Amino acid sequence: MSAGPRTRVAILISGRGSNMVSLIEAAKAPDYPAEIVLVLSNRPEAGGLAHARSVGIPAHAIDHTTFSDRATFDAALDAELRAAGVELVCLAGFMRIFSAGFAEAWAGRMINIHPSLLPLFKGTHTHAQALAAGVRLHGCTVHYVVPELDAGPIVAQAAVPVRSGDDPDSLAARVIVQEHRLYPAALALVAGGRARLEGERVVIDDDRGAADAALLSL
């Protein structure tokens, strides 16, 4: 049995939603503190929508190309989230930059997974960036979303080694395995109240949570 009401979570995707799948699978556990109640995409062709529907989660697209500007798209997105009683938003490969107003409206209630060890390698092509920089460790980060891209307080990270002979694809394949482990663990920390924002930092309440937030997977 669940310990109490579960946090109502929406997942935003733009493609196949592999991280969405890992969150949905984790939320099937009765003691998991989050319930996935909605999946939205800005692209009608996103493959993840069909998967969400197949497991009984309401899922549909809000096609960003039909809106005149970013603010009106964000307003439509906001209305959908509020209508569903969403308390926390997870971005899982959602390839849209939010207006500052939307990011501020959901401040402290929206998290993202990014394929690098932030604050290194913000933006896109992170695996190529890591290889070009010659780092020995690479990985992924779950962080709160703020108006500045890939800059919010860090909830959790997981690391992988960069091996000789790696190319962006081989490095990405190693990182995505950790993304699928890290995101459910991080969502559990946030939804369960064990990770909380204090100013510009995230504080983890207990030693087990701290370990979850620093998965070092070599």
Backbone hydrogen bonds, N-H to C=O, Kabsch-Sander energy under -0.5 kcal/mol:
donor,donor_aa,acceptor,acceptor_aa,energy
7,T,33,P,-2.7
9,V,7,T,-0.6
9,V,35,E,-3.0
10,A,88,L,-2.1
11,I,38,L,-2.3
12,L,90,C,-2.6
13,I,40,L,-2.5
14,S,93,G,-0.7
21,V,17,G,-2.2
22,S,18,S,-1.5
23,L,19,N,-1.9
24,I,20,M,-2.7
25,E,21,V,-2.6
26,A,22,S,-2.0
27,A,23,L,-2.2
28,K,25,E,-1.1
29,A,26,A,-1.6
32,Y,29,A,-1.8
35,E,7,T,-3.1
37,V,9,V,-2.7
37,V,35,E,-0.8
38,L,9,V,-1.0
39,V,58,P,-2.1
40,L,11,I,-2.3
41,S,60,H,-1.5
42,N,13,I,-1.0
46,A,43,R,-2.0
48,G,15,G,-2.4
49,L,46,A,-1.3
50,A,46,A,-0.5
50,A,47,G,-0.6
51,H,47,G,-1.1
52,A,48,G,-2.3
53,R,49,L,-2.3
54,S,50,A,-2.1
55,V,51,H,-0.9
55,V,52,A,-1.0
56,G,53,R,-1.9
57,I,52,A,-2.5
60,H,39,V,-1.7
62,I,41,S,-3.1
64,H,42,N,-1.4
66,T,63,D,-1.8
67,F,64,H,-1.4
73,F,69,D,-1.6
74,D,70,R,-2.7
75,A,71,A,-2.0
76,A,72,T,-1.8
77,L,73,F,-2.4
78,D,74,D,-2.8
79,A,75,A,-2.1
80,E,76,A,-1.9
81,L,77,L,-2.3
82,R,78,D,-2.4
83,A,79,A,-2.3
84,A,80,E,-1.4
85,G,82,R,-1.5
86,V,81,L,-2.3
87,E,8,R,-2.9
88,L,8,R,-1.8
89,V,109,R,-2.8
90,C,10,A,-3.0
91,L,111,I,-2.7
92,A,12,L,-2.9
95,M,93,G,-0.8
96,R,94,F,-1.3
98,F,96,R,-0.5
103,A,99,S,-2.2
104,E,100,A,-2.4
105,A,101,G,-2.0
106,W,102,F,-1.7
107,A,104,E,-1.1
109,R,106,W,-2.5
111,I,89,V,-2.7
112,N,143,H,-2.5
113,I,91,L,-0.9
114,H,141,T,-3.0
116,S,114,H,-2.0
118,L,116,S,-1.4
120,L,117,L,-1.9
129,Q,125,H,-2.2
130,A,126,T,-2.4
131,L,127,H,-2.2
132,A,128,A,-2.5
133,A,129,Q,-1.8
134,G,130,A,-0.9
134,G,131,L,-0.6
135,V,130,A,-1.4
138,H,160,V,-2.5
140,C,158,A,-2.3
141,T,114,H,-2.5
142,V,156,A,-3.0
143,H,112,N,-2.3
143,H,141,T,-0.5
144,Y,153,P,-2.7
145,V,110,M,-2.5
146,V,148,E,-0.5
151,A,148,E,-1.2
155,V,142,V,-3.1
156,A,142,V,-1.6
157,Q,213,A,-2.4
158,A,140,C,-2.0
159,A,215,L,-1.1
160,V,138,H,-3.1
162,V,136,R,-2.5
163,R,161,P,-0.6
166,D,163,R,-2.1
171,L,167,D,-2.4
172,A,168,P,-2.3
173,A,169,D,-2.1
174,R,170,S,-1.4
175,V,171,L,-2.2
176,I,172,A,-2.7
177,V,173,A,-1.0
178,Q,174,R,-0.9
178,Q,175,V,-0.5
179,E,175,V,-2.2
180,H,176,I,-2.1
181,R,177,V,-0.7
182,L,178,Q,-3.3
183,Y,179,E,-2.5
185,A,181,R,-1.2
186,A,182,L,-2.9
187,L,183,Y,-2.9
188,A,184,P,-2.0
189,L,185,A,-1.7
190,V,186,A,-2.3
191,A,187,L,-3.3
192,G,188,A,-1.9
193,G,190,V,-1.3
194,R,189,L,-1.8
195,A,189,L,-1.8
196,R,203,V,-2.3
198,E,201,R,-3.2
201,R,198,E,-1.6
203,V,196,R,-3.1
205,D,194,R,-3.0
210,A,206,D,-2.3
211,A,207,D,-2.1
212,D,208,R,-2.1
213,A,209,G,-1.8
214,A,211,A,-1.2
215,L,157,Q,-1.2
215,L,212,D,-0.6
216,L,214,A,-0.7
217,S,159,A,-1.3
217,S,215,L,-0.8
218,L,216,L,-0.8
